[in-house]
Amino acid sequence: MERWKPTVKCSTREQRLLKLAGKSRKLFVFLREHRHELFDDGFQSELEAMYRRTGQGQAPQPPAMMCMGLLLQAYLQTSDAEAVCLSGTDSRWRMVLGTLDTGEDEPAFSQGGLQQFRDRLIACEMDRRLLERTVEVATQTKGFDAKKTPKSLRGKPPADPSTKRRGRRVGCGA
């Protein structure tokens, strides 16, 4: 499984974006400046443990990058479809996800992939662990007000409560 290894040093373009985002979207700044601390090797190993290693199927996106997408989605309270769109078109999202300098405007993940990853994260109770870890790093670094971190990664509820998600059930280690 591919491990997420975004650069630590900010490019000139990222520095400009951080300055623009700094006043109104402080979580973007925090996540960009501290993503290497938030997703250190130990925590990335915890995330990778959610997957079994059979070699079958498509290789998943790096779990740490998917977590970063879920944090941004929860912070901005966007739908899965909007999160996918923003991951390919919004410079701030691309900066935090480490895709700003790729030169491509492709989404970092698919809508189905985001939903399945969230389901897996919740099934393994790693959603709580991710939020706890985010608060922990925010508190240690004083890079963001820990009280303003998202409280849940469960996404927006469907408009109609009788609507059921389709697809296969994704469990921990499945």
GIZI-V782097 format. One record per pair of residues at least 12 apart in sequence whose ideal C-beta (glycine too) atoms are under 10 Angstrom apart, sorted by the first residue. I is the first residue (numbers start at 1). J is the second residue. D is the distance in Angstrom with one decimal. If there is no record, write none. Layout:
# GIZI-V782097
i={I & I}
j={J & J}
d={D & D}
This chain:
# GIZI-V782097
i={1 & 1 & 1 & 1 & 1 & 1 & 1 & 1 & 1 & 1 & 2 & 2 & 2 & 2 & 2 & 2 & 2 & 3 & 3 & 3 & 3 & 3 & 3 & 3 & 3 & 3 & 3 & 4 & 4 & 4 & 4 & 4 & 4 & 4 & 4 & 4 & 4 & 4 & 4 & 4 & 4 & 4 & 5 & 5 & 5 & 5 & 5 & 5 & 5 & 5 & 6 & 6 & 6 & 6 & 6 & 6 & 6 & 6 & 6 & 6 & 6 & 6 & 6 & 6 & 7 & 7 & 7 & 7 & 7 & 8 & 8 & 8 & 8 & 8 & 10 & 10 & 10 & 11 & 11 & 11 & 13 & 13 & 13 & 13 & 14 & 14 & 14 & 14 & 14 & 14 & 14 & 14 & 14 & 14 & 15 & 16 & 16 & 17 & 17 & 17 & 17 & 17 & 17 & 17 & 17 & 18 & 18 & 18 & 18 & 20 & 20 & 21 & 21 & 21 & 21 & 25 & 25 & 25 & 25 & 26 & 26 & 26 & 26 & 26 & 27 & 27 & 27 & 27 & 27 & 27 & 27 & 27 & 27 & 27 & 27 & 27 & 27 & 27 & 27 & 28 & 28 & 28 & 28 & 28 & 28 & 28 & 28 & 28 & 28 & 29 & 29 & 29 & 29 & 29 & 30 & 30 & 30 & 30 & 30 & 30 & 30 & 30 & 30 & 30 & 30 & 30 & 30 & 31 & 31 & 31 & 31 & 31 & 31 & 31 & 31 & 31 & 31 & 31 & 31 & 31 & 32 & 32 & 32 & 32 & 32 & 32 & 32 & 32 & 33 & 33 & 33 & 33 & 34 & 34 & 34 & 34 & 34 & 34 & 34 & 35 & 35 & 35 & 35 & 35 & 35 & 35 & 35 & 35 & 36 & 37 & 37 & 37 & 37 & 37 & 37 & 38 & 38 & 38 & 38 & 38 & 38 & 38 & 38 & 38 & 38 & 38 & 38 & 39 & 39 & 39 & 39 & 39 & 39 & 39 & 39 & 39 & 40 & 40 & 40 & 42 & 43 & 43 & 43 & 43 & 43 & 43 & 43 & 43 & 44 & 44 & 44 & 44 & 45 & 46 & 46 & 46 & 46 & 46 & 46 & 47 & 47 & 47 & 47 & 47 & 47 & 47 & 47 & 47 & 47 & 47 & 47 & 48 & 48 & 48 & 48 & 49 & 49 & 49 & 49 & 49 & 50 & 50 & 50 & 50 & 50 & 50 & 50 & 50 & 50 & 50 & 50 & 50 & 50 & 51 & 51 & 51 & 51 & 51 & 51 & 52 & 52 & 52 & 53 & 58 & 60 & 60 & 60 & 60 & 60 & 61 & 61 & 61 & 61 & 61 & 61 & 62 & 62 & 62 & 63 & 63 & 63 & 63 & 63 & 64 & 64 & 65 & 65 & 65 & 65 & 65 & 65 & 65 & 65 & 66 & 66 & 66 & 66 & 66 & 66 & 66 & 66 & 66 & 66 & 67 & 67 & 67 & 67 & 67 & 67 & 67 & 67 & 67 & 67 & 67 & 68 & 68 & 68 & 68 & 68 & 68 & 68 & 69 & 69 & 69 & 69 & 69 & 69 & 69 & 69 & 69 & 69 & 69 & 69 & 69 & 69 & 70 & 70 & 70 & 70 & 70 & 70 & 70 & 70 & 70 & 70 & 70 & 70 & 70 & 71 & 71 & 71 & 71 & 71 & 71 & 71 & 72 & 72 & 72 & 72 & 72 & 72 & 72 & 72 & 73 & 73 & 73 & 73 & 73 & 73 & 73 & 73 & 73 & 74 & 74 & 74 & 74 & 74 & 74 & 74 & 74 & 74 & 74 & 74 & 74 & 74 & 75 & 75 & 75 & 76 & 76 & 76 & 76 & 77 & 77 & 77 & 78 & 78 & 78 & 79 & 79 & 79 & 80 & 80 & 80 & 80 & 80 & 80 & 80 & 80 & 80 & 80 & 81 & 81 & 82 & 82 & 83 & 83 & 83 & 83 & 83 & 83 & 84 & 84 & 84 & 84 & 84 & 84 & 84 & 84 & 85 & 85 & 86 & 86 & 87 & 87 & 87 & 87 & 87 & 87 & 87 & 88 & 88 & 88 & 88 & 88 & 88 & 89 & 89 & 89 & 93 & 93 & 94 & 94 & 96 & 97 & 112 & 114 & 115 & 115 & 115 & 115 & 116 & 116 & 116 & 116 & 117 & 117 & 118 & 118 & 118 & 118 & 119 & 119 & 119 & 119 & 119 & 119 & 119 & 119 & 120 & 120 & 120 & 120 & 120 & 121 & 121 & 121 & 121 & 122 & 122 & 122 & 122 & 122 & 122 & 123 & 123 & 123 & 123 & 123 & 123 & 124 & 124 & 124 & 124 & 124 & 125 & 126 & 126 & 127 & 127 & 127 & 128 & 128 & 130 & 130 & 131 & 131 & 131 & 131 & 131 & 132 & 134 & 134 & 134 & 135 & 135 & 135 & 137}
j={44 & 47 & 48 & 51 & 53 & 59 & 60 & 61 & 62 & 63 & 48 & 59 & 60 & 61 & 62 & 63 & 65 & 39 & 41 & 44 & 45 & 47 & 48 & 62 & 63 & 64 & 65 & 35 & 36 & 39 & 44 & 47 & 61 & 62 & 63 & 64 & 65 & 66 & 67 & 68 & 97 & 98 & 36 & 39 & 41 & 44 & 62 & 64 & 65 & 98 & 32 & 35 & 36 & 39 & 62 & 64 & 65 & 68 & 95 & 96 & 97 & 98 & 99 & 100 & 35 & 36 & 98 & 100 & 101 & 33 & 34 & 35 & 36 & 37 & 32 & 33 & 95 & 95 & 100 & 101 & 91 & 95 & 100 & 101 & 32 & 33 & 91 & 92 & 94 & 95 & 96 & 98 & 100 & 101 & 32 & 91 & 95 & 29 & 32 & 91 & 92 & 94 & 95 & 96 & 100 & 32 & 33 & 92 & 95 & 91 & 92 & 91 & 92 & 95 & 96 & 72 & 75 & 76 & 92 & 75 & 143 & 144 & 145 & 148 & 71 & 72 & 74 & 75 & 76 & 92 & 96 & 134 & 138 & 143 & 144 & 145 & 148 & 149 & 150 & 72 & 75 & 76 & 90 & 91 & 92 & 93 & 95 & 96 & 144 & 92 & 95 & 96 & 143 & 144 & 71 & 96 & 134 & 137 & 138 & 141 & 142 & 143 & 144 & 145 & 146 & 148 & 149 & 68 & 71 & 72 & 75 & 92 & 95 & 96 & 97 & 134 & 137 & 138 & 143 & 144 & 68 & 92 & 95 & 96 & 97 & 98 & 100 & 143 & 96 & 141 & 143 & 144 & 134 & 137 & 138 & 140 & 141 & 143 & 144 & 64 & 65 & 67 & 68 & 71 & 96 & 97 & 98 & 137 & 64 & 133 & 136 & 137 & 140 & 141 & 143 & 64 & 67 & 68 & 71 & 130 & 133 & 134 & 136 & 137 & 138 & 141 & 143 & 62 & 63 & 64 & 65 & 67 & 68 & 130 & 133 & 137 & 64 & 133 & 137 & 133 & 63 & 64 & 67 & 126 & 129 & 130 & 133 & 137 & 62 & 63 & 64 & 67 & 63 & 63 & 124 & 126 & 129 & 130 & 133 & 62 & 63 & 64 & 66 & 67 & 117 & 120 & 121 & 124 & 126 & 129 & 130 & 60 & 62 & 63 & 64 & 63 & 124 & 126 & 172 & 173 & 63 & 117 & 120 & 121 & 123 & 124 & 125 & 126 & 170 & 171 & 172 & 173 & 174 & 63 & 120 & 124 & 172 & 173 & 174 & 172 & 173 & 174 & 173 & 113 & 109 & 113 & 116 & 117 & 120 & 108 & 109 & 110 & 113 & 114 & 117 & 98 & 108 & 109 & 117 & 120 & 121 & 126 & 130 & 98 & 130 & 87 & 96 & 97 & 98 & 99 & 108 & 109 & 117 & 97 & 108 & 109 & 113 & 114 & 116 & 117 & 118 & 120 & 121 & 117 & 118 & 121 & 126 & 127 & 129 & 130 & 131 & 133 & 134 & 153 & 87 & 93 & 96 & 97 & 98 & 108 & 130 & 83 & 84 & 86 & 87 & 93 & 96 & 97 & 107 & 108 & 109 & 113 & 114 & 117 & 118 & 83 & 109 & 114 & 117 & 118 & 121 & 127 & 130 & 131 & 150 & 153 & 154 & 155 & 96 & 130 & 131 & 134 & 149 & 150 & 153 & 86 & 87 & 90 & 92 & 93 & 96 & 97 & 150 & 86 & 87 & 93 & 114 & 118 & 150 & 153 & 155 & 156 & 118 & 127 & 130 & 131 & 134 & 149 & 150 & 151 & 152 & 153 & 154 & 155 & 156 & 148 & 149 & 150 & 90 & 92 & 93 & 150 & 150 & 155 & 156 & 93 & 155 & 156 & 111 & 155 & 156 & 109 & 110 & 111 & 112 & 113 & 114 & 115 & 118 & 155 & 156 & 111 & 114 & 111 & 156 & 107 & 108 & 109 & 111 & 114 & 155 & 107 & 108 & 109 & 110 & 111 & 112 & 113 & 114 & 107 & 111 & 107 & 108 & 99 & 106 & 107 & 108 & 109 & 110 & 114 & 104 & 105 & 106 & 107 & 108 & 109 & 105 & 106 & 107 & 107 & 108 & 107 & 108 & 108 & 109 & 167 & 155 & 155 & 165 & 167 & 170 & 167 & 168 & 169 & 170 & 153 & 170 & 153 & 154 & 155 & 170 & 155 & 165 & 167 & 168 & 169 & 170 & 171 & 174 & 170 & 171 & 172 & 173 & 174 & 153 & 154 & 170 & 172 & 152 & 153 & 154 & 155 & 170 & 172 & 169 & 170 & 171 & 172 & 173 & 174 & 170 & 171 & 172 & 173 & 174 & 172 & 153 & 172 & 152 & 153 & 154 & 152 & 153 & 150 & 153 & 149 & 150 & 151 & 152 & 153 & 149 & 146 & 149 & 150 & 147 & 149 & 150 & 149}
d={9.5 & 9.4 & 5.5 & 6.4 & 7.7 & 6.7 & 6.5 & 9.6 & 7.5 & 7.7 & 9.7 & 6.5 & 8.2 & 7.9 & 5.2 & 9.4 & 9.2 & 9.1 & 8.0 & 5.6 & 8.9 & 9.4 & 7.5 & 6.0 & 8.7 & 7.4 & 9.7 & 8.5 & 9.8 & 6.2 & 6.8 & 9.1 & 8.6 & 3.6 & 7.5 & 3.9 & 4.5 & 8.7 & 8.8 & 8.0 & 9.1 & 7.2 & 8.7 & 9.3 & 9.9 & 9.2 & 8.3 & 9.0 & 9.8 & 8.3 & 8.9 & 6.1 & 7.3 & 8.6 & 9.5 & 8.7 & 7.9 & 8.8 & 9.5 & 8.7 & 7.8 & 3.2 & 8.7 & 9.6 & 9.6 & 8.6 & 7.0 & 9.9 & 8.5 & 9.2 & 9.9 & 8.4 & 5.0 & 9.4 & 7.1 & 7.7 & 8.6 & 8.8 & 7.6 & 6.5 & 8.1 & 8.0 & 6.7 & 7.5 & 6.7 & 9.6 & 9.2 & 9.8 & 9.8 & 5.2 & 9.5 & 10.0 & 6.6 & 8.5 & 9.9 & 9.4 & 9.9 & 9.1 & 8.1 & 5.7 & 6.0 & 9.1 & 5.2 & 9.4 & 7.8 & 6.3 & 7.4 & 9.0 & 7.7 & 9.0 & 8.2 & 9.2 & 5.4 & 8.4 & 9.4 & 9.7 & 8.3 & 8.4 & 6.6 & 9.8 & 8.5 & 5.8 & 7.6 & 7.7 & 7.5 & 7.6 & 9.7 & 4.9 & 8.7 & 9.8 & 8.8 & 9.2 & 9.1 & 9.6 & 6.0 & 9.3 & 7.3 & 7.5 & 8.4 & 7.7 & 8.4 & 9.6 & 9.7 & 10.0 & 4.9 & 8.2 & 7.3 & 5.8 & 9.8 & 9.3 & 9.7 & 9.2 & 7.5 & 7.7 & 9.9 & 9.4 & 8.8 & 8.4 & 6.4 & 7.8 & 9.8 & 4.4 & 3.6 & 9.1 & 10.0 & 9.6 & 9.0 & 6.4 & 6.6 & 7.4 & 8.7 & 9.7 & 9.1 & 4.8 & 9.3 & 8.5 & 9.6 & 9.7 & 8.9 & 8.2 & 9.7 & 8.5 & 5.7 & 5.1 & 9.5 & 9.1 & 9.6 & 9.9 & 9.9 & 8.1 & 6.1 & 9.3 & 9.3 & 5.6 & 7.9 & 9.0 & 5.6 & 5.3 & 8.2 & 8.1 & 9.4 & 9.9 & 6.7 & 9.9 & 7.0 & 9.1 & 7.7 & 9.4 & 10.0 & 9.7 & 9.7 & 5.4 & 8.0 & 6.9 & 9.0 & 8.2 & 8.5 & 8.3 & 8.8 & 8.8 & 6.3 & 6.4 & 8.8 & 4.9 & 8.8 & 9.4 & 9.8 & 8.9 & 8.8 & 3.9 & 8.5 & 7.2 & 7.6 & 9.6 & 8.6 & 9.5 & 9.5 & 9.5 & 9.3 & 10.0 & 9.6 & 7.5 & 9.0 & 9.7 & 8.3 & 8.5 & 6.0 & 9.5 & 7.9 & 7.1 & 5.2 & 9.4 & 10.0 & 9.0 & 9.2 & 7.1 & 6.9 & 9.4 & 8.9 & 8.6 & 3.7 & 6.0 & 8.5 & 6.7 & 9.8 & 9.7 & 8.3 & 9.0 & 6.5 & 8.7 & 8.2 & 9.3 & 8.9 & 6.1 & 9.0 & 9.4 & 8.0 & 8.8 & 8.8 & 7.6 & 6.8 & 9.0 & 5.4 & 7.1 & 8.2 & 4.7 & 10.0 & 6.2 & 9.5 & 9.4 & 5.9 & 6.5 & 8.8 & 7.7 & 7.9 & 9.7 & 9.3 & 7.0 & 8.3 & 9.5 & 5.1 & 6.6 & 9.7 & 9.2 & 9.6 & 7.7 & 8.8 & 7.5 & 9.0 & 7.2 & 5.3 & 8.9 & 6.3 & 9.1 & 7.5 & 9.4 & 9.8 & 9.9 & 7.3 & 8.7 & 8.2 & 8.6 & 9.7 & 9.7 & 9.6 & 9.4 & 9.5 & 5.9 & 6.9 & 8.6 & 6.5 & 7.7 & 9.8 & 9.5 & 8.4 & 6.2 & 7.5 & 7.0 & 9.5 & 4.5 & 8.4 & 9.2 & 8.1 & 8.2 & 9.7 & 7.3 & 8.3 & 9.1 & 9.8 & 5.3 & 10.0 & 9.1 & 9.0 & 8.4 & 9.6 & 9.1 & 5.9 & 5.8 & 8.2 & 8.8 & 9.6 & 6.1 & 8.6 & 8.9 & 6.0 & 7.9 & 8.7 & 6.5 & 9.5 & 6.4 & 6.1 & 9.6 & 6.4 & 8.3 & 9.5 & 8.1 & 9.9 & 7.4 & 7.4 & 6.0 & 7.2 & 7.9 & 7.4 & 9.8 & 8.5 & 4.8 & 9.7 & 8.4 & 8.5 & 7.3 & 8.4 & 6.5 & 8.1 & 6.4 & 7.5 & 7.5 & 8.2 & 9.1 & 8.4 & 5.9 & 6.3 & 8.0 & 9.1 & 8.3 & 9.1 & 9.4 & 7.7 & 8.8 & 8.5 & 7.8 & 7.2 & 9.1 & 9.8 & 9.6 & 9.9 & 8.6 & 10.0 & 8.7 & 3.4 & 8.0 & 6.6 & 5.2 & 8.3 & 7.8 & 9.7 & 8.5 & 7.8 & 5.3 & 9.6 & 9.8 & 9.0 & 9.3 & 8.6 & 9.3 & 6.9 & 9.9 & 9.1 & 7.9 & 8.9 & 7.7 & 5.7 & 9.6 & 9.4 & 4.9 & 8.6 & 9.6 & 5.2 & 5.7 & 8.2 & 6.6 & 8.3 & 5.6 & 9.3 & 9.6 & 9.6 & 8.8 & 9.3 & 8.3 & 8.0 & 6.2 & 8.9 & 4.7 & 8.1 & 6.5 & 6.5 & 4.9 & 9.4 & 8.7 & 6.4 & 6.9 & 9.3 & 8.5 & 9.4 & 7.5 & 8.8 & 4.8 & 4.0 & 6.3 & 9.8 & 8.7 & 8.1 & 5.2 & 5.4 & 3.8 & 6.8 & 9.4 & 6.2 & 9.9 & 8.3 & 9.7 & 7.9 & 9.9 & 7.7 & 9.9 & 8.9 & 7.3 & 8.8 & 7.9 & 7.3 & 7.8 & 8.9 & 7.4 & 8.5 & 9.9 & 5.1 & 9.9 & 8.3 & 6.2 & 7.5 & 6.3 & 9.1 & 9.9 & 8.2 & 8.8 & 9.6 & 7.6 & 4.4 & 8.4 & 10.0 & 4.8 & 7.4 & 6.8 & 8.9 & 7.6 & 6.7 & 9.8 & 9.4 & 9.2 & 9.7 & 7.4 & 6.9 & 9.7 & 9.2 & 9.3 & 8.4 & 6.5 & 4.9 & 4.7 & 8.9 & 8.1 & 9.7 & 8.1 & 3.7 & 7.5 & 9.7 & 8.0 & 9.4 & 8.3 & 7.6 & 4.6 & 7.3 & 9.3 & 8.9 & 9.5 & 6.8 & 6.6 & 6.7 & 7.3 & 7.7 & 7.0 & 9.7 & 8.0 & 5.2 & 8.0 & 8.7 & 5.5 & 10.0 & 9.8}
